[in-house]
Amino acid sequence: MKAQAYIIRTFGFLLFTFLLLLGNVLTVHAQFDTATVLGTVSDTNGGVVPNVTVTLKNVQTGTLATATTDESGNYQFTGVKIGTYQVSAEAQGFSTTIAENVEATVNARQRIDLTLSAGAVTETVNITAASPLLETATSERGQVISREQIVNLPLNGRAYADLALLSPGVRKSNLNNAGSGGRDASFNVNGLRSSLNNFVLDGVDNNSYGTSNQGFSNQVVQASPDAVAEFKVQTDNYSAEFGRAGGAIINTSIRSGTNDFHGTVYNFIRNTSLNATGFFKPRSGVKPVLIQNQFGFTFGGPISIPKLYNGKDRTFFFMDYEGFRRITKALEFATVPTLEQRQGIFRNAQGQPLAIRNPYTNVVYADGIIPQNVRTMFSQQVFAQLPPPNRSSGVLGISDNFESAPRSKFYNDKGDIKIDHTVNTHITVFARGSMRKVNNFEAPIIPLPLGSPANANVRILNQQLAGGLTYTLGSNSVLEFRLGISRSQAGKTPPGLGSASARELYGITGLPEDPTISGGLYTQQISGFSQLGRQESNPQYQNPTVVNPRINYSYLLGRHSLKTGYEYQSINTDVQDVQPLYGTDAYAGQFSRPANVSTANNLYNVADFIFGARSQYRLTNPFIARYRQRMHFAYIQDDFNVNSKLTLNLGLRYDFATPQYERDNLLSNYDPATNSILQARPGSLYNRALVDPDRNNFGPRLGFAYTPTSRTVIRGGYGLSYVHFNRLGGENLLALNGPQVIGATVAQQPSQGLCTGDNFLGCFRPTQSGYPAGLVDTSRFTPLTARINYTPRDTKTTYVQSYHISVQRELVRNLLLDVAYVGNVTRNLIILGDFNQARPNNASDPAAGTPLQTRRPIPGFSFIQSSFAGGEASYNALQIKLERRFSEGLYLLNSFTFSKAIDNAPGHLETSAGDNSRVNIRNLASERGLSNYDQPINNTTSVVYELPYGKGRRFGSNTPRIVDAALGGWRLTLINTMTSGQVGNLTYSAPSAFQVSTVLSFRPNIIGDLVVPSGERTNDNYLNRNAVAIPTDRSQPFGSAGRNIIRGPAFFQSDLGLHKQFPLFSETTRLEFRVEAFNLFNHTNFATPDLNASNITRDSSGNAIGGTFGTFRPGSTFPAREIQFALKLYF
């Protein structure tokens, strides 16, 4: 009740303000997905002209709006739908001035100043008033991509959101790929996590709120480029109207119908024969299969019923559909034990026997042969099902020694229907429905019956309803409302689900036999080798439902354009994200390494697997969490036109988001004060969420735009934004705690002695003994084995302070240069750590080491995973943009960024190249380094060029039809990308005696120069193996290497499109043929090399003689050249 009262008090002033504005409004407007068209009317002597009637006409729908200039000659239209307009001004004693081709763009403030000449009103002066490139009325940084670029630029996969990559400061996230598990619309803006962006479609929230994002996209509706009216990415200092993000606002609108019927039908195809093979060639010589087909249509126009209703100028519809079919047999690689090793025979790099110790009896097999009678039946069965190596590489011939081309399919269908209606001159409304359905199979590298981790069966259903109302209350007075309702059902299931259980197949007891969970081999993790069995996070789903009403209201008071608004968001999410439901065994202890051997070797992990000496096993009980979160946002914005040269953008935003809570109060949290587990209960927000709500989230927005000359604008701004939704999978979900969820993790070592019966505490349980009965029985909950998710009660909201200063200069007509310094500072980022991180083993501990659990500082608890606001980040950049507006058939945008991004942890679901979202909580300062998203240099060029020959072009406009069919109507499009290479984090696989937690990354020592001289550098020799050493002092498991000190090679790619148009029956009907080449020059782009120092092969003297460390392995390259053809009919 207290929380509800607080909310009522907090927002009471907003209702009061809203009513006050309603009673005193001069001009009311809202922006959402619309624009503002404003300007000043003056006479030929420069004097302002009041009481001028200004008319705004949509040339596509015929709708009209009028306004009257005030005493300062200013006029303003707000809530303007994006499109092409005509602006006319008329007054007694003056000729009527008409400005043609005024483009209203998403959320823009388009200034169109008009000059009246003396004369009769009946006289007309026409001017071409293309919307100015200079942004003289706003301080926000962003980029508008118009339809000419949206539908013509070569977008790989036709993902419209990738248009954001054309802007300065935007980096393509490693998540954003077309393969298994790719996340659509993932990009890092100004050095920040991709989850910190905010997607808006038709003025409503379009963000995907799946906790692990099983929708495989950051947005609910993934519109086809042909359905997008306009696209705008706002990267810095946006209006107080926008929030919920520290990165970018991606603001998009679906097209609307017009007074004429228009449509397109298209088909884009790719075929294996058109594509390049890539750097790593298949052993068979057969090119990997890729067959892709994208097809669809758009259609829109007026809604008319003969003799009953004529919708011209009033009612319009637009609809679109796109299908996607993709079949791949991509070349993939795995590292599996050799046939000799599977028989228990081990050799070192020189081919000599590798001595193996029996971890139970301490007997050493000097000949490197494990006797048959001590090899577990489980290991023999698994190895019998494991396909043999089919290729050889590396000193021991085991790295990437298995290749396959499993068949995967990616099918989806999506579409939209939108209706716009003008009720009368005061009211317009629209409604839209969107849907997307996905049915994928992402195949494992190792085939069934054994299998390997893969998403496998992916099923997704996205649905969204959106509606809006614009109400013109009086002269130039507008009220606007939006409502969005989104629903997603997204999940995955493993191959072999419901088949024979682990007990039936392998004799492993204690694992689930429910057919909705069991089936096939459960997860086997042999450190240094590819995982076997199913993906441990499978099955899984998250189903969010979002309700999002918004209202904006503002007015013009002299030179002040004031506006205020309120937005509410209800997020309900059903989450099934406990893992592993089917069990996981890990072999990383190297228990079979003889006591007198100090050098780690991953072959000992294989030997451990043969002995059944797992270092850890994990299991979780099924549970569905029904999460709830409510958000309230309010803002006030004043765009103050101080004079003709200076505009101030002043705003204040207030955010309140409840902590996440569970519908039935099935939620618990760790309390360090009492060293106990607290459980949620009815009552206040704290009682339900067990985290205090943060009610102090005020975000000022300050900016200016100063125009010293007619061709120069100086702009700057500062803004503070808050982040209320953190996507960390299940790692920060307090509902996934005991006693309702038992995430049992048992770390063990043979020196503890064998377990008897169903015991599992303080003893060692071999693999063949299975899982103890009742391990995840909620009635037997004990934090000694169950992972505890812990969020500190006083956790504060993540916030981002962004700032910039820039200069825009119109070099010549239609050509703009923008130079800016852009920076941000982020605090309270949610990161992860083991709150119960153990002390290292030291000289006083036994030779075999004290067990991890015994070394933990909090007795009675094992792994306490803390999600805490300890993350920090900073970004500083020089950003330069050169843009030529599309005119005379040419559009050019070149975006250059020189930047540095620093943080102390990446986003949990956005790690790569050895980086880890879980930090060393005992030395957080050691985690500070280059961000996983750092990209010092990024230069992206995009071009649309209509070759100037043929009908309607500069040359050859009168050419014969047969000549024009061959030489006319050509268009060239290009996206060229050049960036710095990706950063990488050095690691090593720490044996059990060196571990202080089972979830951390351990870095090696640096003992030399890591960089191989450029003349000696190859894909098999990128890093100096002799420059790193694995720590041998177990009291110092964290080496001297800093975080993310490696950088991969630079990235270069050119994507080219060549289009040819053929006119058909009329001027508006034409057929277009396209050929598009992605990675046109087939440049091999490498990501990062193998960064695990445990993958160095050493001789008996410890000298590095090979291994995969520092080499580029299969899977470390970006796609080779792919070519697609398309036919597109316009009518």
C-alpha angles and dihedrals in degrees: 000000000000091000091050091049090050092052091049091051093044094053098033090089089056092058089048091049091047093053091045091054091047090058097045102034121142096170125005124194145155129198114198100137094347136085142234121234112196140155150137127269116214138165126246090271092057097255118138118248118216127200094031116153108231119192125197115200127187102221092203100050102020094232116151136208128180135201137175125228116244126228090284092053093251125142132179138190117194134185088038113169113232114263143086118311144184117221118199131181126196135174137159112279094021137089115248112260118208123192113200132201098025108169117209109203133193112294092340129145100221113194116207112176115194132202122208122210124207112264144087121318088237089063114089131208112194121200133176104236107180108186108270120256091215111089101217099159104047139050097203120116118225148116131246117209111198128209092263089065097033095060098034109040115095104256113182106231090003091264104164093198089067086075085082087072089070091070127087115263096024120121126188109245120230085239092064103086135118096237134086113324095004117162113222115223095018114150136143113236117201092345097307134127115276090236089066093072124100123219120205123184121185088344097304133102112276100175123130110233099189107137092225094020098240086171085074091223137083090225135056098218114044101192123206112247089240089059096051117099095189140343129212130179115197110198106174143020097001121176121287084250088079128063144125088098142076095193125046136334109224104200118187138165131205113232122262130215123258138203090278129061111247134167149151136219118197146171126192117191137186128187135190093243091060096055133083119241099231136231096297110060125209115250090234094054090233113134114242112259122248119166116169135173127182115181138162150120144240126207133173144155144118121325108237133164111198112249091356111060137005111199097185110135088003120053127032138171135201128185136175141178133190129184125196126197121176130170119185138179096185121186108252134173138210136185112230133169115269121251089255093052091049087059090055096258116134132185134178127235091280092054093252122132114280109220113236127198123213101233092209101046101021089231110151118219100209092184090061093240121126108212117245093239094063096046110102121242088230094059092047092051093048093047090048089058094044112098113242121255111274100188137036131223139149130031094297094033093237108103112101088347095152126062131182140164104218117192114247130176131204115192127169140156127196140169148160138216119197131181125191122190135182106211093186138319089295106042133051126171138183137189131192136186123195133182138177129184125191129193112176136163112199105190126218119244092233110054128232143301084050102024132173133235113301137141087241111171110031119182122181134173119183121184131174135178118193132179139171143186129202115194121190102207098185141319104353091338117134136175119191132194133183133189126187128183117186131181130182131184109188133160149127137230129198126246113261093030109163094018125117113322129239089259093053094044103036108008092248108150131200098045124116119275096188104126091224088064111020133068135116128356117344119226118298117188113192106179111240093021135078116276118255128212128022129339104271094224091057128135100039142140144174122196114188125185117194129191114191123178118177136181131187128191131173145150144206115243110179105296092348119095100195126185138169134185148172132217131187128195130192116190120187115177131180107207129193100175107131114129149237095017092169101039137262130223120198127199110193104117098092087214090160093063110111115248093243093056114089099175116094117229127181090219087076087063089058089050089050088054091053090050091045089238100149116181093208141006129193138193136166134195121238116266137162115209118203103207127196133192131169126197133192124190130183133171146175121207131187119190099191117197097203092180140324091292105039133055124177121204108203124174145157125201130190122200129189120179123171118231111256113272135179123250095231096033091252092150135110139182138196117252112205092190093064097020089233144111116261120204127212120249138179118284133057126020090261092051090054100037100029087218123094115248114242108230099172102080104132115156120194120202118199128175146146140202116201122187109198092170134013090258102041133067127182113202136178141162152168128212139173119210133180131219116215104170120062117188105208101142109238094327096099099033109113091194088071091072135099142308090034093036124035108197095182116198117175117189112191147164130202093244087075091070128243121301121241126214112336095334116130106160118099095354140085121255115194120219095251089058088066124206121325116252112257095020091137098025104134090218089062096047114156125169088215088085106011119088113239121211109214129190115179111245094234096050110153128215119268112250136188124205109202129186141167145170120203144171123213120196128183100218095186132342111309093003119106131186117197120187119182146168108218127185143161141184121207126198135180094028109172110247134166134241142156103260087193095050110164129235115253121259111261140185093285092059122091119272091255089049132245111281115264094243092055091054095054114111097222109064118214093032133081122188111006105186108206120201101194139162095252098118123114132182140174135189133190125179149167107220123189126183129186113189132178114192115232104271135137087014098301132107123175132179122173117181120189126184129184107183151146125214123191130182142144100237140010126233111285096241094037105062125128144162096033097311118137132208089208111082138202095262092193092060109024091163090067089064094062110109145107111333120249083240097052112131112168096190128034123162117173123178125190125186137181111186126175105203106239098237129095141035111347092007131112095263131033096020090147096041117137115268094246092052092046090052089060105031106021134074098039124151129189121203129182142179112187119185128190119173142158117264125268121271120242137201121223115228142166132204104254117214117231094264090058097046123105092175135008095231105052132098116235120209124211130232121271112226102163148002109316096195117091110216110263093243091057098039117115135155087267094046111039099128129036108251091198091059095072133059132186112238114258096187105084090199087066105044094155108078130212096262114114123228118276096356095147126081126194126220122294120270123236125176137158121196113193134190127192116190131187123192125206117194114225132180100339143001091272097047119076142145120228127200118199138188117189127185121196112203088010096191093044090236112181107236115192123201111201131321126244103295100184109109090200086072092070114109113217134188124235090277092055096253117144110247102164144312132142097280111119093014130108109245131194108287093037095096133084118236120294122232116311124187128199133185125208142187119201127184118203119196 
